[in-house]
């Protein structure tokens, strides 16, 4: 978990990463933070691990993916293949 100290989101307010469908502006801001993150790959691996461990789908913005967004499956597949 040492990588978290280098995350671009470490000083951002947590509620930024839990936007509602109606608040797409907040989601865009969170996604912009993720886009500049030097540890996005570690965050994505952590997100996948947490999702498997919990057995429930995660919500919010994780590793540059808005998990409540209706376009999520398409976006996730596109990012995963990079």
LUMGU-607532 format. One record per atom (N, C-alpha, C): residue number from 1; atom name; x, y, z. Coordinates in Angstrom, 3 decimals, decimal comma. Layout:
N
<r pos="NUM" site="CA" c1="X" c2="Y" c3="Z"/>
...
//
This chain:
82
<r pos="1" site="N" c1="0,811" c2="-1,189" c3="0,000"/>
<r pos="1" site="CA" c1="0,000" c2="0,000" c3="0,000"/>
<r pos="1" site="C" c1="0,859" c2="1,259" c3="0,000"/>
<r pos="2" site="N" c1="2,144" c2="1,115" c3="-0,098"/>
<r pos="2" site="CA" c1="3,058" c2="2,242" c3="-0,152"/>
<r pos="2" site="C" c1="2,751" c2="3,159" c3="-1,348"/>
<r pos="3" site="N" c1="2,214" c2="2,596" c3="-2,408"/>
<r pos="3" site="CA" c1="1,918" c2="3,373" c3="-3,608"/>
<r pos="3" site="C" c1="0,880" c2="4,468" c3="-3,341"/>
<r pos="4" site="N" c1="0,021" c2="4,284" c3="-2,347"/>
<r pos="4" site="CA" c1="-1,035" c2="5,257" c3="-2,069"/>
<r pos="4" site="C" c1="-0,479" c2="6,629" c3="-1,675"/>
<r pos="5" site="N" c1="0,712" c2="6,642" c3="-1,113"/>
<r pos="5" site="CA" c1="1,321" c2="7,929" c3="-0,749"/>
<r pos="5" site="C" c1="1,604" c2="8,788" c3="-1,975"/>
<r pos="6" site="N" c1="1,689" c2="8,176" c3="-3,138"/>
<r pos="6" site="CA" c1="2,014" c2="8,890" c3="-4,374"/>
<r pos="6" site="C" c1="0,783" c2="9,162" c3="-5,238"/>
<r pos="7" site="N" c1="-0,378" c2="8,770" c3="-4,771"/>
<r pos="7" site="CA" c1="-1,615" c2="8,924" c3="-5,547"/>
<r pos="7" site="C" c1="-1,991" c2="10,402" c3="-5,694"/>
<r pos="8" site="N" c1="-2,450" c2="10,770" c3="-6,862"/>
<r pos="8" site="CA" c1="-2,868" c2="12,150" c3="-7,128"/>
<r pos="8" site="C" c1="-4,078" c2="12,538" c3="-6,282"/>
<r pos="9" site="N" c1="-4,844" c2="11,579" c3="-5,841"/>
<r pos="9" site="CA" c1="-6,074" c2="11,853" c3="-5,073"/>
<r pos="9" site="C" c1="-5,843" c2="11,959" c3="-3,578"/>
<r pos="10" site="N" c1="-4,639" c2="11,776" c3="-3,113"/>
<r pos="10" site="CA" c1="-4,396" c2="11,677" c3="-1,664"/>
<r pos="10" site="C" c1="-4,860" c2="12,899" c3="-0,885"/>
<r pos="11" site="N" c1="-4,845" c2="14,091" c3="-1,494"/>
<r pos="11" site="CA" c1="-5,271" c2="15,296" c3="-0,790"/>
<r pos="11" site="C" c1="-6,636" c2="15,816" c3="-1,250"/>
<r pos="12" site="N" c1="-7,269" c2="15,097" c3="-2,156"/>
<r pos="12" site="CA" c1="-8,581" c2="15,511" c3="-2,669"/>
<r pos="12" site="C" c1="-9,676" c2="15,082" c3="-1,693"/>
<r pos="13" site="N" c1="-10,778" c2="15,823" c3="-1,646"/>
<r pos="13" site="CA" c1="-11,878" c2="15,412" c3="-0,769"/>
<r pos="13" site="C" c1="-12,483" c2="14,092" c3="-1,254"/>
<r pos="14" site="N" c1="-12,699" c2="13,143" c3="-0,368"/>
<r pos="14" site="CA" c1="-13,220" c2="11,834" c3="-0,774"/>
<r pos="14" site="C" c1="-14,544" c2="11,895" c3="-1,515"/>
<r pos="15" site="N" c1="-15,425" c2="12,847" c3="-1,159"/>
<r pos="15" site="CA" c1="-16,729" c2="12,894" c3="-1,822"/>
<r pos="15" site="C" c1="-16,624" c2="13,247" c3="-3,306"/>
<r pos="16" site="N" c1="-15,483" c2="13,789" c3="-3,729"/>
<r pos="16" site="CA" c1="-15,266" c2="14,056" c3="-5,151"/>
<r pos="16" site="C" c1="-15,363" c2="12,762" c3="-5,964"/>
<r pos="17" site="N" c1="-14,959" c2="11,662" c3="-5,379"/>
<r pos="17" site="CA" c1="-14,876" c2="10,382" c3="-6,080"/>
<r pos="17" site="C" c1="-16,146" c2="9,541" c3="-5,968"/>
<r pos="18" site="N" c1="-17,210" c2="10,147" c3="-5,442"/>
<r pos="18" site="CA" c1="-18,499" c2="9,471" c3="-5,361"/>
<r pos="18" site="C" c1="-19,592" c2="10,360" c3="-5,942"/>
<r pos="19" site="N" c1="-19,466" c2="10,680" c3="-7,228"/>
<r pos="19" site="CA" c1="-20,460" c2="11,558" c3="-7,861"/>
<r pos="19" site="C" c1="-21,769" c2="10,819" c3="-8,102"/>
<r pos="20" site="N" c1="-22,823" c2="11,601" c3="-8,273"/>
<r pos="20" site="CA" c1="-24,119" c2="11,024" c3="-8,640"/>
<r pos="20" site="C" c1="-24,271" c2="11,111" c3="-10,149"/>
<r pos="21" site="N" c1="-25,232" c2="10,391" c3="-10,672"/>
<r pos="21" site="CA" c1="-25,494" c2="10,463" c3="-12,115"/>
<r pos="21" site="C" c1="-25,810" c2="11,897" c3="-12,532"/>
<r pos="22" site="N" c1="-26,434" c2="12,660" c3="-11,640"/>
<r pos="22" site="CA" c1="-26,804" c2="14,032" c3="-11,954"/>
<r pos="22" site="C" c1="-25,608" c2="14,977" c3="-11,880"/>
<r pos="23" site="N" c1="-24,543" c2="14,597" c3="-11,212"/>
<r pos="23" site="CA" c1="-23,399" c2="15,476" c3="-11,029"/>
<r pos="23" site="C" c1="-22,215" c2="15,021" c3="-11,882"/>
<r pos="24" site="N" c1="-22,368" c2="15,128" c3="-13,163"/>
<r pos="24" site="CA" c1="-21,310" c2="14,716" c3="-14,084"/>
<r pos="24" site="C" c1="-20,090" c2="15,630" c3="-14,005"/>
<r pos="25" site="N" c1="-20,276" c2="16,880" c3="-13,552"/>
<r pos="25" site="CA" c1="-19,141" c2="17,791" c3="-13,396"/>
<r pos="25" site="C" c1="-18,178" c2="17,256" c3="-12,347"/>
<r pos="26" site="N" c1="-18,725" c2="16,789" c3="-11,238"/>
<r pos="26" site="CA" c1="-17,887" c2="16,210" c3="-10,184"/>
<r pos="26" site="C" c1="-17,160" c2="14,969" c3="-10,717"/>
<r pos="27" site="N" c1="-17,849" c2="14,168" c3="-11,479"/>
<r pos="27" site="CA" c1="-17,214" c2="12,975" c3="-12,055"/>
<r pos="27" site="C" c1="-16,072" c2="13,369" c3="-12,983"/>
<r pos="28" site="N" c1="-16,279" c2="14,391" c3="-13,810"/>
<r pos="28" site="CA" c1="-15,208" c2="14,835" c3="-14,714"/>
<r pos="28" site="C" c1="-13,990" c2="15,329" c3="-13,927"/>
<r pos="29" site="N" c1="-14,216" c2="16,024" c3="-12,820"/>
<r pos="29" site="CA" c1="-13,096" c2="16,478" c3="-11,989"/>
<r pos="29" site="C" c1="-12,340" c2="15,288" c3="-11,395"/>
<r pos="30" site="N" c1="-13,064" c2="14,311" c3="-10,905"/>
<r pos="30" site="CA" c1="-12,424" c2="13,122" c3="-10,336"/>
<r pos="30" site="C" c1="-11,635" c2="12,377" c3="-11,409"/>
<r pos="31" site="N" c1="-12,213" c2="12,239" c3="-12,587"/>
<r pos="31" site="CA" c1="-11,518" c2="11,553" c3="-13,676"/>
<r pos="31" site="C" c1="-10,261" c2="12,309" c3="-14,098"/>
<r pos="32" site="N" c1="-10,294" c2="13,635" c3="-14,030"/>
<r pos="32" site="CA" c1="-9,112" c2="14,440" c3="-14,355"/>
<r pos="32" site="C" c1="-8,003" c2="14,212" c3="-13,329"/>
<r pos="33" site="N" c1="-8,363" c2="14,084" c3="-12,065"/>
<r pos="33" site="CA" c1="-7,370" c2="13,783" c3="-11,037"/>
<r pos="33" site="C" c1="-6,721" c2="12,438" c3="-11,342"/>
<r pos="34" site="N" c1="-7,524" c2="11,461" c3="-11,661"/>
<r pos="34" site="CA" c1="-6,999" c2="10,123" c3="-11,974"/>
<r pos="34" site="C" c1="-6,095" c2="10,143" c3="-13,211"/>
<r pos="35" site="N" c1="-6,459" c2="10,956" c3="-14,185"/>
<r pos="35" site="CA" c1="-5,679" c2="11,007" c3="-15,435"/>
<r pos="35" site="C" c1="-4,251" c2="11,476" c3="-15,191"/>
<r pos="36" site="N" c1="-4,047" c2="12,263" c3="-14,143"/>
<r pos="36" site="CA" c1="-2,699" c2="12,764" c3="-13,864"/>
<r pos="36" site="C" c1="-1,959" c2="11,913" c3="-12,828"/>
<r pos="37" site="N" c1="-2,536" c2="10,804" c3="-12,433"/>
<r pos="37" site="CA" c1="-1,985" c2="10,011" c3="-11,334"/>
<r pos="37" site="C" c1="-0,825" c2="9,120" c3="-11,778"/>
<r pos="38" site="N" c1="0,302" c2="9,186" c3="-11,060"/>
<r pos="38" site="CA" c1="1,446" c2="8,353" c3="-11,424"/>
<r pos="38" site="C" c1="1,308" c2="6,885" c3="-11,006"/>
<r pos="39" site="N" c1="0,315" c2="6,573" c3="-10,180"/>
<r pos="39" site="CA" c1="0,153" c2="5,191" c3="-9,701"/>
<r pos="39" site="C" c1="-1,194" c2="4,603" c3="-10,110"/>
<r pos="40" site="N" c1="-1,718" c2="5,032" c3="-11,247"/>
<r pos="40" site="CA" c1="-3,045" c2="4,577" c3="-11,679"/>
<r pos="40" site="C" c1="-3,091" c2="3,060" c3="-11,895"/>
<r pos="41" site="N" c1="-1,997" c2="2,470" c3="-12,347"/>
<r pos="41" site="CA" c1="-1,988" c2="1,017" c3="-12,560"/>
<r pos="41" site="C" c1="-2,119" c2="0,258" c3="-11,236"/>
<r pos="42" site="N" c1="-1,425" c2="0,727" c3="-10,207"/>
<r pos="42" site="CA" c1="-1,545" c2="0,099" c3="-8,892"/>
<r pos="42" site="C" c1="-2,957" c2="0,296" c3="-8,330"/>
<r pos="43" site="N" c1="-3,532" c2="1,463" c3="-8,568"/>
<r pos="43" site="CA" c1="-4,890" c2="1,735" c3="-8,110"/>
<r pos="43" site="C" c1="-5,887" c2="0,805" c3="-8,806"/>
<r pos="44" site="N" c1="-5,703" c2="0,601" c3="-10,097"/>
<r pos="44" site="CA" c1="-6,597" c2="-0,284" c3="-10,844"/>
<r pos="44" site="C" c1="-6,499" c2="-1,713" c3="-10,309"/>
<r pos="45" site="N" c1="-5,285" c2="-2,170" c3="-10,022"/>
<r pos="45" site="CA" c1="-5,116" c2="-3,519" c3="-9,463"/>
<r pos="45" site="C" c1="-5,786" c2="-3,617" c3="-8,088"/>
<r pos="46" site="N" c1="-5,663" c2="-2,563" c3="-7,288"/>
<r pos="46" site="CA" c1="-6,297" c2="-2,524" c3="-5,968"/>
<r pos="46" site="C" c1="-7,816" c2="-2,551" c3="-6,115"/>
<r pos="47" site="N" c1="-8,334" c2="-1,779" c3="-7,066"/>
<r pos="47" site="CA" c1="-9,774" c2="-1,747" c3="-7,315"/>
<r pos="47" site="C" c1="-10,283" c2="-3,145" c3="-7,665"/>
<r pos="48" site="N" c1="-9,581" c2="-3,843" c3="-8,537"/>
<r pos="48" site="CA" c1="-9,996" c2="-5,185" c3="-8,936"/>
<r pos="48" site="C" c1="-9,938" c2="-6,144" c3="-7,746"/>
<r pos="49" site="N" c1="-8,897" c2="-6,018" c3="-6,940"/>
<r pos="49" site="CA" c1="-8,764" c2="-6,862" c3="-5,753"/>
<r pos="49" site="C" c1="-9,924" c2="-6,605" c3="-4,780"/>
<r pos="50" site="N" c1="-10,216" c2="-5,328" c3="-4,526"/>
<r pos="50" site="CA" c1="-11,296" c2="-4,972" c3="-3,595"/>
<r pos="50" site="C" c1="-12,649" c2="-5,460" c3="-4,112"/>
<r pos="51" site="N" c1="-12,855" c2="-5,377" c3="-5,397"/>
<r pos="51" site="CA" c1="-14,113" c2="-5,833" c3="-5,980"/>
<r pos="51" site="C" c1="-14,271" c2="-7,343" c3="-5,803"/>
<r pos="52" site="N" c1="-13,205" c2="-8,076" c3="-6,042"/>
<r pos="52" site="CA" c1="-13,257" c2="-9,538" c3="-5,861"/>
<r pos="52" site="C" c1="-13,452" c2="-9,901" c3="-4,388"/>
<r pos="53" site="N" c1="-12,768" c2="-9,207" c3="-3,496"/>
<r pos="53" site="CA" c1="-12,848" c2="-9,515" c3="-2,064"/>
<r pos="53" site="C" c1="-14,240" c2="-9,252" c3="-1,497"/>
<r pos="54" site="N" c1="-14,829" c2="-8,141" c3="-1,907"/>
<r pos="54" site="CA" c1="-16,118" c2="-7,761" c3="-1,328"/>
<r pos="54" site="C" c1="-17,269" c2="-8,562" c3="-1,909"/>
<r pos="55" site="N" c1="-17,130" c2="-8,969" c3="-3,155"/>
<r pos="55" site="CA" c1="-18,226" c2="-9,667" c3="-3,805"/>
<r pos="55" site="C" c1="-19,321" c2="-8,744" c3="-4,296"/>
<r pos="56" site="N" c1="-19,153" c2="-7,466" c3="-4,053"/>
<r pos="56" site="CA" c1="-20,132" c2="-6,462" c3="-4,485"/>
<r pos="56" site="C" c1="-19,476" c2="-5,518" c3="-5,473"/>
<r pos="57" site="N" c1="-20,249" c2="-4,977" c3="-6,399"/>
<r pos="57" site="CA" c1="-19,661" c2="-4,008" c3="-7,329"/>
<r pos="57" site="C" c1="-19,281" c2="-2,725" c3="-6,590"/>
<r pos="58" site="N" c1="-18,138" c2="-2,198" c3="-6,915"/>
<r pos="58" site="CA" c1="-17,702" c2="-0,935" c3="-6,334"/>
<r pos="58" site="C" c1="-18,435" c2="0,216" c3="-7,015"/>
<r pos="59" site="N" c1="-18,550" c2="1,317" c3="-6,330"/>
<r pos="59" site="CA" c1="-19,176" c2="2,505" c3="-6,900"/>
<r pos="59" site="C" c1="-18,205" c2="3,675" c3="-6,775"/>
<r pos="60" site="N" c1="-18,439" c2="4,696" c3="-7,588"/>
<r pos="60" site="CA" c1="-17,600" c2="5,880" c3="-7,555"/>
<r pos="60" site="C" c1="-16,538" c2="5,833" c3="-8,634"/>
<r pos="61" site="N" c1="-15,581" c2="6,734" c3="-8,522"/>
<r pos="61" site="CA" c1="-14,473" c2="6,801" c3="-9,479"/>
<r pos="61" site="C" c1="-13,278" c2="6,099" c3="-8,852"/>
<r pos="62" site="N" c1="-12,802" c2="5,071" c3="-9,537"/>
<r pos="62" site="CA" c1="-11,633" c2="4,309" c3="-9,115"/>
<r pos="62" site="C" c1="-10,713" c2="4,168" c3="-10,315"/>
<r pos="63" site="N" c1="-9,469" c2="4,531" c3="-10,166"/>
<r pos="63" site="CA" c1="-8,454" c2="4,324" c3="-11,201"/>
<r pos="63" site="C" c1="-8,881" c2="4,880" c3="-12,555"/>
<r pos="64" site="N" c1="-9,537" c2="6,009" c3="-12,537"/>
<r pos="64" site="CA" c1="-9,932" c2="6,646" c3="-13,788"/>
<r pos="64" site="C" c1="-11,147" c2="6,044" c3="-14,451"/>
<r pos="65" site="N" c1="-11,913" c2="5,253" c3="-13,716"/>
<r pos="65" site="CA" c1="-13,123" c2="4,636" c3="-14,259"/>
<r pos="65" site="C" c1="-14,292" c2="5,011" c3="-13,350"/>
<r pos="66" site="N" c1="-15,335" c2="5,578" c3="-13,927"/>
<r pos="66" site="CA" c1="-16,522" c2="5,933" c3="-13,156"/>
<r pos="66" site="C" c1="-17,404" c2="4,700" c3="-13,106"/>
<r pos="67" site="N" c1="-17,441" c2="4,037" c3="-11,986"/>
<r pos="67" site="CA" c1="-18,096" c2="2,739" c3="-11,878"/>
<r pos="67" site="C" c1="-19,614" c2="2,787" c3="-11,841"/>
<r pos="68" site="N" c1="-20,229" c2="3,963" c3="-11,662"/>
<r pos="68" site="CA" c1="-21,688" c2="4,028" c3="-11,740"/>
<r pos="68" site="C" c1="-22,144" c2="4,547" c3="-13,093"/>
<r pos="69" site="N" c1="-21,216" c2="4,884" c3="-13,942"/>
<r pos="69" site="CA" c1="-21,536" c2="5,456" c3="-15,245"/>
<r pos="69" site="C" c1="-22,143" c2="4,383" c3="-16,141"/>
<r pos="70" site="N" c1="-23,218" c2="4,700" c3="-16,857"/>
<r pos="70" site="CA" c1="-23,822" c2="3,710" c3="-17,741"/>
<r pos="70" site="C" c1="-22,871" c2="3,233" c3="-18,842"/>
<r pos="71" site="N" c1="-21,849" c2="4,024" c3="-19,164"/>
<r pos="71" site="CA" c1="-20,885" c2="3,627" c3="-20,189"/>
<r pos="71" site="C" c1="-19,708" c2="2,839" c3="-19,616"/>
<r pos="72" site="N" c1="-19,744" c2="2,517" c3="-18,339"/>
<r pos="72" site="CA" c1="-18,615" c2="1,862" c3="-17,677"/>
<r pos="72" site="C" c1="-18,104" c2="0,610" c3="-18,376"/>
<r pos="73" site="N" c1="-18,941" c2="-0,345" c3="-18,749"/>
<r pos="73" site="CA" c1="-18,374" c2="-1,557" c3="-19,352"/>
<r pos="73" site="C" c1="-17,533" c2="-1,256" c3="-20,590"/>
<r pos="74" site="N" c1="-18,002" c2="-0,374" c3="-21,433"/>
<r pos="74" site="CA" c1="-17,247" c2="-0,033" c3="-22,634"/>
<r pos="74" site="C" c1="-15,936" c2="0,667" c3="-22,267"/>
<r pos="75" site="N" c1="-15,978" c2="1,618" c3="-21,339"/>
<r pos="75" site="CA" c1="-14,785" c2="2,350" c3="-20,933"/>
<r pos="75" site="C" c1="-13,775" c2="1,411" c3="-20,284"/>
<r pos="76" site="N" c1="-14,244" c2="0,525" c3="-19,440"/>
<r pos="76" site="CA" c1="-13,345" c2="-0,374" c3="-18,733"/>
<r pos="76" site="C" c1="-12,636" c2="-1,302" c3="-19,708"/>
<r pos="77" site="N" c1="-13,399" c2="-1,850" c3="-20,663"/>
<r pos="77" site="CA" c1="-12,762" c2="-2,726" c3="-21,648"/>
<r pos="77" site="C" c1="-11,706" c2="-1,974" c3="-22,445"/>
<r pos="78" site="N" c1="-12,019" c2="-0,756" c3="-22,829"/>
<r pos="78" site="CA" c1="-11,074" c2="0,030" c3="-23,626"/>
<r pos="78" site="C" c1="-9,792" c2="0,296" c3="-22,820"/>
<r pos="79" site="N" c1="-9,916" c2="0,663" c3="-21,562"/>
<r pos="79" site="CA" c1="-8,738" c2="0,955" c3="-20,737"/>
<r pos="79" site="C" c1="-7,950" c2="-0,306" c3="-20,429"/>
<r pos="80" site="N" c1="-8,660" c2="-1,407" c3="-20,218"/>
<r pos="80" site="CA" c1="-7,980" c2="-2,657" c3="-19,874"/>
<r pos="80" site="C" c1="-7,100" c2="-3,153" c3="-21,006"/>
<r pos="81" site="N" c1="-7,454" c2="-2,841" c3="-22,254"/>
<r pos="81" site="CA" c1="-6,681" c2="-3,356" c3="-23,379"/>
<r pos="81" site="C" c1="-5,464" c2="-2,517" c3="-23,685"/>
<r pos="82" site="N" c1="-5,322" c2="-1,365" c3="-23,032"/>
<r pos="82" site="CA" c1="-4,148" c2="-0,510" c3="-23,286"/>
<r pos="82" site="C" c1="-2,887" c2="-1,114" c3="-22,733"/>
//
